Amino acid sequence: MMSAAAKTAKPRKPVVAGPDKVHGLRWWRELGWRHVIGILAVVYALIPVLYIFSASVNPLGSIATTELIPRDFSLVWFQELANNKQRPFFQWLGNTVIVASVVVVMQVFFSTLAAFAFSRLRFKGRRAGLLTLLLIQMFPQILATVALFRIFSTVGQVVPELGLDTLAGYILVMMGGSLGQVWLIKGTFDTIPKELDEAAKIDGASHAGLFFRILLPLLRPILVITGLLVFVGVIAEFLLASIFLRSTGVKTVSVGMYGVLMGDMSNNLGWFAAASVVVALPVIILFQYLQRYIVGGITAGSVKG
């Protein structure tokens, strides 16, 4: 018979061996140096950001008076963004948002259609078409600048709304890269089993129904990441915008800010820094809101070619 102590004793929990902790020199060789490099990279990236923020709240707004850590705090340059009609910053920002929105929607849509064709359909010239797209993307954009300028100069004489110095003409120029995301989206298409297509076709789905109702919802992560890449690229685009948009009312934010800074680089630093902060905030918020799609979208498009 069992004793009273044996009956009342609680069963012991099995001891689970935890992971071995790394100490000393071994920790430095395996992990420590990575932490140091990571910290240095973060500091290196934050120094220019901190300097721009310091310049944006510096009431004097000059290079000589701006330091890494701001001594004085003022929002005068943020107020100047909205109150100076000679520098219509928010009009420039609105132009940029319009151009970026149209280009993002159209480029992602056309790239998705092309990626569907290259991934799911078999036709003559398919491989040559993919290689041609890749080859075109290897050439820098500046090579086509002169040709585009002459084309739209002629177009503007016939249709002034689509010529130089118009947002519609600039949007058409930016639409020239509508198939720029085909390879990335095609990689995601290739990871979706083709048995899903066959099952849909057996149920009577057409190519359009298969694309819009079945495949497109599965592409949400890659569509988000490609849209973000195009959006940031359009906002940062300067070369073509500086050539095609010359009037104050139709400039994008990059062209307008560059013109203000070059007008008086020393004394306009505060205005430029405040404008940079305003432009960066929506992009940062957008990345934070959509970050759950970013990693999945990038990796999904690179698993299978």
C-alpha positions as CSV (number, residue, x, y, z in Angstrom):
1,M,0.0,0.0,0.0
2,M,1.1,3.6,-0.7
3,S,2.0,5.9,2.1
4,A,0.1,9.1,2.8
5,A,3.1,11.2,1.7
6,A,3.3,9.3,-1.6
7,K,-0.4,9.9,-2.2
8,T,-0.2,13.7,-1.5
9,A,3.0,14.3,-3.5
10,K,2.5,16.2,-6.7
11,P,3.9,14.6,-9.9
12,R,7.0,16.3,-11.1
13,K,7.0,18.1,-14.4
14,P,9.4,16.8,-16.9
15,V,12.5,19.0,-17.3
16,V,12.8,20.4,-20.8
17,A,16.3,21.2,-21.8
18,G,16.5,24.8,-23.1
19,P,18.8,26.0,-25.9
20,D,22.4,26.3,-25.0
21,K,23.4,29.8,-24.3
22,V,26.4,31.2,-26.1
23,H,28.8,33.2,-24.0
24,G,32.2,34.9,-24.3
25,L,34.2,34.7,-27.4
26,R,31.9,32.2,-29.1
27,W,29.0,34.7,-28.7
28,W,31.0,37.4,-30.3
29,R,32.0,35.2,-33.3
30,E,28.5,34.0,-33.9
31,L,26.2,36.8,-32.9
32,G,28.0,39.8,-31.4
33,W,29.6,41.3,-34.5
34,R,26.2,41.2,-36.2
35,H,24.7,43.3,-33.5
36,V,27.5,45.8,-33.8
37,I,27.1,46.1,-37.6
38,G,23.3,46.4,-37.2
39,I,23.6,49.2,-34.7
40,L,26.2,51.1,-36.9
41,A,23.9,50.7,-39.9
42,V,20.9,52.1,-38.0
43,V,23.0,55.1,-36.7
44,Y,24.3,55.7,-40.2
45,A,20.8,55.8,-41.6
46,L,19.4,57.9,-38.9
47,I,22.0,60.7,-39.0
48,P,20.7,62.3,-42.2
49,V,17.1,61.9,-41.1
50,L,17.8,63.6,-37.8
51,Y,19.6,66.4,-39.6
52,I,16.7,67.0,-41.9
53,F,14.3,67.1,-39.0
54,S,16.6,69.5,-37.1
55,A,16.7,71.8,-40.1
56,S,12.9,71.7,-40.5
57,V,12.3,73.0,-36.9
58,N,15.2,75.5,-37.0
59,P,13.6,79.0,-37.2
60,L,16.6,80.4,-39.0
61,G,16.6,77.7,-41.7
62,S,20.2,78.1,-43.0
63,I,23.0,75.6,-43.3
64,A,25.3,77.6,-41.0
65,T,22.8,77.5,-38.1
66,T,21.5,73.9,-38.4
67,E,23.0,71.3,-36.1
68,L,22.3,67.6,-35.7
69,I,20.5,68.2,-32.4
70,P,18.1,71.2,-32.7
71,R,18.6,73.9,-30.1
72,D,15.5,75.9,-31.0
73,F,12.1,74.5,-32.0
74,S,9.7,76.3,-34.4
75,L,7.1,75.3,-36.9
76,V,7.5,78.4,-39.0
77,W,8.8,76.5,-42.0
78,F,5.8,74.1,-41.9
79,Q,3.5,77.2,-41.9
80,E,5.5,78.6,-44.8
81,L,4.6,75.6,-46.9
82,A,1.0,76.6,-47.0
83,N,1.3,80.4,-46.9
84,N,3.7,81.1,-49.8
85,K,1.9,81.3,-53.2
86,Q,5.2,81.5,-55.0
87,R,6.0,78.1,-53.7
88,P,2.7,76.2,-53.9
89,F,4.0,73.1,-52.1
90,F,0.6,71.4,-51.5
91,Q,-0.4,72.0,-55.1
92,W,2.8,70.3,-56.2
93,L,2.1,67.5,-53.7
94,G,-1.4,67.1,-55.1
95,N,0.0,66.9,-58.7
96,T,2.4,64.2,-57.5
97,V,-0.4,62.2,-55.9
98,I,-2.6,62.4,-59.0
99,V,0.3,61.2,-61.2
100,A,1.4,58.5,-58.8
101,S,-2.2,57.1,-58.3
102,V,-2.9,56.9,-62.1
103,V,0.5,55.4,-62.9
104,V,0.3,52.8,-60.0
105,V,-3.2,51.6,-61.0
106,M,-2.4,51.3,-64.7
107,Q,1.1,49.9,-64.4
108,V,0.1,47.2,-61.9
109,F,-3.0,46.3,-64.0
110,F,-1.1,46.0,-67.3
111,S,1.8,44.2,-65.7
112,T,-0.6,41.7,-64.1
113,L,-2.4,41.0,-67.4
114,A,0.9,40.5,-69.1
115,A,2.2,38.3,-66.3
116,F,-0.9,36.2,-66.5
117,A,-0.4,35.7,-70.3
118,F,3.3,34.8,-69.9
119,S,2.7,32.4,-67.0
120,R,-0.5,30.6,-68.0
121,L,-0.7,30.8,-71.8
122,R,1.6,29.2,-74.3
123,F,2.1,31.1,-77.6
124,K,4.8,31.7,-80.2
125,G,7.2,34.4,-79.1
126,R,6.6,34.0,-75.4
127,R,10.2,33.4,-74.4
128,A,11.4,36.1,-76.7
129,G,8.9,38.6,-75.3
130,L,10.1,37.9,-71.7
131,L,13.7,38.4,-72.7
132,T,12.8,41.6,-74.6
133,L,11.2,43.0,-71.5
134,L,14.2,42.2,-69.4
135,L,16.6,43.7,-72.0
136,I,14.6,47.0,-72.2
137,Q,14.7,47.4,-68.4
138,M,18.5,47.2,-68.5
139,F,18.8,50.5,-70.4
140,P,18.7,53.7,-68.3
141,Q,15.8,56.0,-68.7
142,I,17.9,58.9,-69.7
143,L,18.6,57.4,-73.1
144,A,15.0,58.0,-74.2
145,T,14.7,61.5,-72.9
146,V,15.5,63.4,-76.2
147,A,13.2,61.1,-78.2
148,L,10.4,61.6,-75.7
149,F,10.9,65.3,-75.7
150,R,10.6,65.6,-79.5
151,I,7.6,63.2,-79.6
152,F,5.6,65.2,-77.1
153,S,6.6,68.5,-78.6
154,T,5.0,67.4,-81.8
155,V,2.0,65.9,-80.0
156,G,1.5,69.1,-78.1
157,Q,1.1,71.0,-81.4
158,V,-1.8,68.8,-82.4
159,V,-3.3,68.0,-78.9
160,P,-2.2,70.7,-76.5
161,E,-3.6,68.8,-73.5
162,L,-1.2,65.9,-74.1
163,G,1.9,67.9,-74.9
164,L,4.8,69.3,-72.8
165,D,4.0,71.1,-69.5
166,T,0.8,69.1,-68.9
167,L,0.1,66.5,-66.3
168,A,-1.7,64.3,-68.8
169,G,1.3,64.3,-71.1
170,Y,3.6,63.5,-68.2
171,I,1.4,60.6,-67.1
172,L,1.6,59.2,-70.6
173,V,5.4,59.4,-70.4
174,M,5.4,57.6,-67.1
175,M,3.0,54.9,-68.5
176,G,5.8,53.9,-70.8
177,G,7.0,51.6,-68.0
178,S,3.6,49.8,-67.7
179,L,5.2,46.4,-68.1
180,G,8.0,47.0,-65.6
181,Q,6.7,44.6,-63.0
182,V,5.9,41.7,-65.2
183,W,8.8,39.5,-64.1
184,L,8.1,39.9,-60.4
185,I,4.3,39.2,-60.8
186,K,5.0,36.3,-63.2
187,G,7.1,34.7,-60.5
188,T,4.1,34.7,-58.1
189,F,1.8,33.4,-60.9
190,D,4.2,30.4,-61.3
191,T,3.9,29.5,-57.7
192,I,0.1,29.0,-58.0
193,P,-0.7,25.4,-58.9
194,K,-2.1,25.1,-62.5
195,E,-4.5,22.4,-61.2
196,L,-6.5,25.4,-59.8
197,D,-6.9,26.7,-63.3
198,E,-8.0,23.3,-64.6
199,A,-10.6,22.9,-61.9
200,A,-12.0,26.4,-62.6
201,K,-12.2,25.6,-66.4
202,I,-14.0,22.4,-65.7
203,D,-16.6,24.4,-63.7
204,G,-17.0,26.6,-66.8
205,A,-14.8,29.6,-65.9
206,S,-13.4,31.7,-68.8
207,H,-10.0,33.2,-68.9
208,A,-11.4,36.5,-67.6
209,G,-13.3,34.7,-64.8
210,L,-10.2,32.7,-63.9
211,F,-8.1,35.8,-63.7
212,F,-10.4,38.2,-61.9
213,R,-12.3,35.8,-59.5
214,I,-9.7,33.2,-58.6
215,L,-6.1,34.2,-59.3
216,L,-6.3,37.9,-58.6
217,P,-7.2,37.5,-54.9
218,L,-4.3,35.2,-54.5
219,L,-1.9,37.9,-55.8
220,R,-2.7,40.5,-53.2
221,P,0.7,40.5,-51.5
222,I,2.7,40.9,-54.8
223,L,0.3,43.5,-56.1
224,V,0.7,45.5,-52.9
225,I,4.5,45.4,-53.1
226,T,4.7,46.3,-56.8
227,G,2.2,49.1,-56.2
228,L,4.4,50.5,-53.4
229,L,7.6,50.2,-55.5
230,V,5.9,52.1,-58.4
231,F,4.4,54.7,-56.0
232,V,7.7,55.5,-54.4
233,G,9.4,55.5,-57.8
234,V,7.0,58.1,-59.2
235,I,7.3,60.3,-56.2
236,A,11.1,60.3,-56.4
237,E,11.2,60.6,-60.2
238,F,13.0,63.9,-61.2
239,L,14.7,63.6,-64.5
240,L,11.7,63.4,-66.9
241,A,9.6,65.6,-64.6
242,S,12.1,68.4,-64.7
243,I,12.1,68.3,-68.5
244,F,8.3,67.9,-69.1
245,L,6.9,70.1,-66.3
246,R,8.2,73.6,-66.3
247,S,5.3,75.8,-65.2
248,T,4.8,76.4,-61.5
249,G,1.2,75.1,-61.4
250,V,2.0,71.6,-63.0
251,K,5.2,70.7,-61.3
252,T,5.6,67.6,-59.1
253,V,6.9,67.9,-55.6
254,S,10.5,66.7,-56.5
255,V,10.8,69.4,-59.3
256,G,9.3,72.1,-57.2
257,M,11.5,71.4,-54.1
258,Y,14.6,71.2,-56.2
259,G,13.9,74.6,-57.8
260,V,13.3,76.2,-54.4
261,L,16.5,74.7,-52.9
262,M,18.6,75.8,-55.9
263,G,17.2,79.3,-55.7
264,D,19.0,79.9,-52.4
265,M,20.6,76.7,-51.0
266,S,21.8,78.3,-47.8
267,N,18.6,80.1,-46.7
268,N,16.0,77.8,-48.1
269,L,17.2,74.7,-46.2
270,G,14.5,75.0,-43.6
271,W,11.7,75.2,-46.2
272,F,13.2,72.2,-48.1
273,A,13.6,70.2,-44.9
274,A,10.0,70.8,-43.8
275,A,8.8,69.8,-47.2
276,S,10.9,66.6,-47.1
277,V,9.3,65.7,-43.7
278,V,5.8,66.2,-45.1
279,V,6.5,64.2,-48.2
280,A,8.1,61.3,-46.2
281,L,5.4,60.9,-43.6
282,P,2.6,59.6,-45.9
283,V,5.1,57.1,-47.5
284,I,6.3,55.9,-44.0
285,I,2.7,55.5,-42.8
286,L,1.8,53.6,-46.0
287,F,4.7,51.2,-45.6
288,Q,3.8,50.6,-42.0
289,Y,0.2,49.9,-42.8
290,L,1.0,47.5,-45.6
291,Q,4.1,45.9,-44.1
292,R,2.4,42.6,-43.6
293,Y,2.3,42.2,-47.4
294,I,5.8,43.4,-48.1
295,V,7.9,40.4,-47.0
296,G,5.4,37.9,-48.4
297,G,5.1,39.7,-51.7
298,I,8.8,39.9,-52.3
299,T,9.5,36.3,-51.4
300,A,6.5,35.0,-53.3
301,G,7.7,36.6,-56.5
302,S,11.2,35.1,-56.2
303,V,10.5,31.4,-55.3
304,K,10.0,30.1,-58.8
305,G,10.8,31.6,-62.2
